[in-house]
Amino acid sequence: MEQGTASGSEAPGAVAARSERISVGSGDENVAKIQLAARWAEQYTPVGDDSLDGALQRFRRAYSFIDSVSKLIEPENA
């Protein structure tokens, strides 16, 4: 396989990194929340086209949810 290409039905130049996961573990609660939100944003990436804006929106939603749960408040009120 050539560098910068992916196997299967993906377009040339696409890089498949779905099998690599960000580990979650830190002594700092805020760092752990960021790591977990990044993992969720990565895990729920749509197949096909994805943009930086889409990735950042998924991260923001995940972080907001995780942050509200850790503070024991409703996600809508976060």
Buried (B, 14 or more C-beta within 10 A) or exposed (E): EEEEEBEEEEEEEEEEEEEEEBEBEEEEEEEBBBBBBBBBBBEEEEEEEEEEEEBEEBBEBBBBBBBBEEEEEEEEEE
